């Protein structure tokens, strides 16, 4: 299946945004008149509709054409291709290109929107932020920041617009896209296994751009709340302390206070109350976050030693309000990043130096409550009818009802492993692991391993899920590490093993991917399938407490 729009983005990269604007003008999504206001489809339709792929292409092309001669001009490119062949657009402000961004020495921020095709407020907000940047409204950030924006990550899901996507969400009443990509995969569960071309492309962009900050824009439904937007830092307890402390103690509190003072926007850590819609409660009453695995974007960014920030606009607020809340949140995050740019870079460098060899690292985690209960703002909503389908939608009331309850917005290790110097992978599945390591940018080497004392994971039992998750029947192995004495004598003819050092900046991610007990690694996702983990035998992943050859 082919589409004309990817060619427009290629033209933009090769010959400039004017060509893109001219080619896209036939779709009516933007005007080539540089004196006319540049608007998104949401703005032009009074927020009844959301931008299609062609709308985004035309908007970015016109934006590039208008700002080409400005210091704050926006450079267009693409960073990958969707399942159905749509080029994934990327706009960069503060550097001539994404490839040149690292050489600027500035703090790099990547904003990602529309990872779920029905959660479209972030997409519209990201386009509006880019328009402001190109117009020079934030030139005070130009000396300290490079801002890269991927406004339409789930390009295929975005195009599957229907009225019945995202039930109960308050618009846009013209419909919105699907949650998953064209493979039926949730792209925000794919940051470790990289089964989708979109995830491989985005992780490749993160690997090459190495943004200090990744801001991922979503929309949340669920509990009736009094918040305009909720957020989350990386949730894995294996996140580097330098990243964790900055977000929890300084950055997110500052953004929360600024949004409340300037706009009366109420924001807090992402959460839901079990049983809030009358269903059976699965846990004691409290405010519960989501999950700590690096399959989620911002948790993954945290394990890379960078600042991941999740933003969730509130589904039951009017669409225009969701867009405005998302835009203001992005602006406050960027403003903080600009004012503390050198500190953010220094903390990222500290995270790179904070190696974990010999330390206990979480491979599984469970909810942990904050030390004291907190005041959570709950809300109320009215049921209204969709103007086209008559289906119910929820419209928030102007109610902020405080309730003090435990806040389970942290996670603590439920199982740890002692991080080794290296992991050693052998057997027929080694090549699949190599492809994954290359995609993540993890350093490794291939060499013969002989005469080195190491540990092997002896398997007690294996469980394979009955139902697939994200197209995979996930698996879990139980067992224990046991010593393998160093071999003596002349080595036999051996195939080289895959040797993956943990003593590297991505060492925490190495542990998450390669430890057999990790709930988000190559074992859990079947990259090394259950047949390789027979009870009573040792599996094809070993570890070396000391370095190979030392």
Buried (B, 14 or more C-beta within 10 A) or exposed (E): EEBEBBBBBBBBBEEBBBBBBBBBBEBEBBBBEEEEEBBBBBBBBEBBBBBBBBBBBBBBBBBBBBBBEBEBBBBBBBBBBBBBBBBBBBBBBBBEEBEEBBEBEBBBBBBBBBBBBBBBBBBBBBBBBBBBBBBBEBEEBBEBBBBBBBBBBBBBBBBBBEBEBBBBBBBBBBBBBBBBBBBEBBBBBBBBBBBBBBBBBBBBBBBBBBBBBBBBBBBBBBBBBBBBBBBBBBBBBBBBEBBBEBBBEEBBEBBBEBBEEEBEBBBBBBBBBBEBEEEEEEEEEBBBBBBBBBBBBBBBBBBBBBBBBBBBBBBBBBBBBBBBBBBBBBBBBBBBBBBBBEBBBEBBBBBBEBBBBEBEBBBBBEBBBBEEBBEBBBBBBEEEEBEEEEEEBBEBBEEBEEBEBBBBBBBEBBBBBBBBBBBBBBBEBBEBBBEBBEBBBBEBEEBBBBBBEBBBBBBEEBEEEEEEEBEBBBBBBBBEBEEBEEEEEEEEEEEEBBBBBBBBBBBBBBBBBBBBBBBBBBBBBBBBBBEBBEEEEBBBBBBBBEBBEE
